[in-house]
Amino acid sequence: LKEERPTHGLEIVFVSGDRDASSFSQYYRTMPWLAVPFEHLQAVKGALNATYGVRGIPSLVILDAVSGQVVASANETRQSVAMACRGGERQIESLLDSWLQRVPQETTEILSMLELSCNELEPRIPSNHEKANPYLLLETKKDQPMDTAARIKEFFEKLVAEGSDPTAAAAKAIGLVAEEQKAGNKLEPGPLDGMAVRMGPISPARTVEHYLERAVDWNSVVSVKESLETAMKYLKNAEKEPWAPKFRSFKLSNKVADRITKLEGGLGLLETLGFDIFATNQDFKAVIPIAMDLEATNQRLAQLVEKLNSR
């Protein structure tokens, strides 16, 4: 799995059945994964066996590291792992996929958000047989200061080390970074950032005012105002729990978001305000980025609504 899927996220923790430290050390020396320290076994082993129904060795329990929920019990994995090992590498990967599909949706959203934030972008150099993009190149900076994702990860690891539940730690880490940004402690661009340098024909930048005026030209003032107020409601929901993924994204097909998408030029206006638009297998989604200053964006929307009211 480490070779085929270096970001698979599976972490194995060995809970020994040895009765003395010497036997534990000799046995664990052959293992590449983590283990509960021998001096802590007496305190936790009985509780783990009772909690997860372990009645013999070896036993394997698959847990969701964020919520703590059981993804696959010891009774289930005993047979499924044996069958996967007999089936070869593809069967092992398929087994991992089946576990990932059973992870709670909220966990999936949190981890996807963190993965997108923490993924480091390496500058891509065209090969000798490939033409460079003549229109847009990415200039990255060396020795960049800590970025938002690194700050979230730093808080998360510290909270978990202090004994916090991983679910609460992930939520609190995002919240702490949001509070830092709100207080004015702005973080510098990180490895995902760089300067997009246009190498081809230059077109003028489109401002919020440009998209607002275009939307008013193509639609009624009332409908444009309604779409801005809808965006404000989504931002206010996100302000209540800035760490909760369910408040930071919404489907563009729902009835509320339709007030924005039905406008001609509505999506362009939404993107200019700082929202991201993504396509999924089932729908299009609007996402409120973690780094967005929610209060400042809401104030900007309020100013635009006031501008429309004065017409």
BELPEGI-V984926 format. One record per residue. N is the residue number from 1. RES is the residue in one small letter. BURIAL is + if it has 16 or more other C-alpha atoms within 10 Angstrom, else -. Layout:
# BELPEGI-V984926
n=<N;N>
res=<RES;RES>
burial=<BURIAL;BURIAL>
This chain:
# BELPEGI-V984926
n=<1;2;3;4;5;6;7;8;9;10;11;12;13;14;15;16;17;18;19;20;21;22;23;24;25;26;27;28;29;30;31;32;33;34;35;36;37;38;39;40;41;42;43;44;45;46;47;48;49;50;51;52;53;54;55;56;57;58;59;60;61;62;63;64;65;66;67;68;69;70;71;72;73;74;75;76;77;78;79;80;81;82;83;84;85;86;87;88;89;90;91;92;93;94;95;96;97;98;99;100;101;102;103;104;105;106;107;108;109;110;111;112;113;114;115;116;117;118;119;120;121;122;123;124;125;126;127;128;129;130;131;132;133;134;135;136;137;138;139;140;141;142;143;144;145;146;147;148;149;150;151;152;153;154;155;156;157;158;159;160;161;162;163;164;165;166;167;168;169;170;171;172;173;174;175;176;177;178;179;180;181;182;183;184;185;186;187;188;189;190;191;192;193;194;195;196;197;198;199;200;201;202;203;204;205;206;207;208;209;210;211;212;213;214;215;216;217;218;219;220;221;222;223;224;225;226;227;228;229;230;231;232;233;234;235;236;237;238;239;240;241;242;243;244;245;246;247;248;249;250;251;252;253;254;255;256;257;258;259;260;261;262;263;264;265;266;267;268;269;270;271;272;273;274;275;276;277;278;279;280;281;282;283;284;285;286;287;288;289;290;291;292;293;294;295;296;297;298;299;300;301;302;303;304;305;306;307;308;309;310;311>
res=<l;k;e;e;r;p;t;h;g;l;e;i;v;f;v;s;g;d;r;d;a;s;s;f;s;q;y;y;r;t;m;p;w;l;a;v;p;f;e;h;l;q;a;v;k;g;a;l;n;a;t;y;g;v;r;g;i;p;s;l;v;i;l;d;a;v;s;g;q;v;v;a;s;a;n;e;t;r;q;s;v;a;m;a;c;r;g;g;e;r;q;i;e;s;l;l;d;s;w;l;q;r;v;p;q;e;t;t;e;i;l;s;m;l;e;l;s;c;n;e;l;e;p;r;i;p;s;n;h;e;k;a;n;p;y;l;l;l;e;t;k;k;d;q;p;m;d;t;a;a;r;i;k;e;f;f;e;k;l;v;a;e;g;s;d;p;t;a;a;a;a;k;a;i;g;l;v;a;e;e;q;k;a;g;n;k;l;e;p;g;p;l;d;g;m;a;v;r;m;g;p;i;s;p;a;r;t;v;e;h;y;l;e;r;a;v;d;w;n;s;v;v;s;v;k;e;s;l;e;t;a;m;k;y;l;k;n;a;e;k;e;p;w;a;p;k;f;r;s;f;k;l;s;n;k;v;a;d;r;i;t;k;l;e;g;g;l;g;l;l;e;t;l;g;f;d;i;f;a;t;n;q;d;f;k;a;v;i;p;i;a;m;d;l;e;a;t;n;q;r;l;a;q;l;v;e;k;l;n;s;r>
burial=<-;-;-;-;-;-;-;-;-;-;-;-;-;-;+;+;-;-;-;-;-;-;-;-;-;-;-;+;-;-;-;-;-;-;-;-;-;+;-;-;+;-;-;-;+;-;-;-;-;-;-;+;-;+;-;-;-;-;+;+;+;+;+;+;+;+;-;-;-;-;+;+;+;+;-;-;+;+;-;-;+;-;-;+;-;-;-;-;-;-;+;+;+;-;+;+;-;-;-;+;-;-;+;-;-;-;+;+;-;+;+;-;-;+;-;-;+;+;-;-;-;-;-;-;-;-;-;-;-;-;-;-;-;-;-;-;+;-;-;+;-;-;-;-;-;-;+;+;+;+;+;+;+;-;+;+;-;-;+;-;-;-;-;-;-;+;+;-;+;+;+;+;+;+;+;+;+;+;-;-;+;-;-;-;-;-;+;-;-;+;+;+;+;-;-;-;-;-;-;-;-;-;-;-;-;-;-;+;-;-;+;+;-;+;+;+;-;-;+;-;+;-;+;+;+;-;+;+;+;+;+;+;-;+;+;+;-;+;+;-;+;+;+;+;+;-;+;+;+;+;+;+;-;-;-;+;+;-;+;+;+;-;+;+;+;+;+;+;+;+;-;+;+;+;+;-;+;-;-;-;-;-;-;-;+;+;+;+;-;+;+;+;+;+;-;-;+;+;-;-;+;+;-;+;+;-;-;-;-;-;->
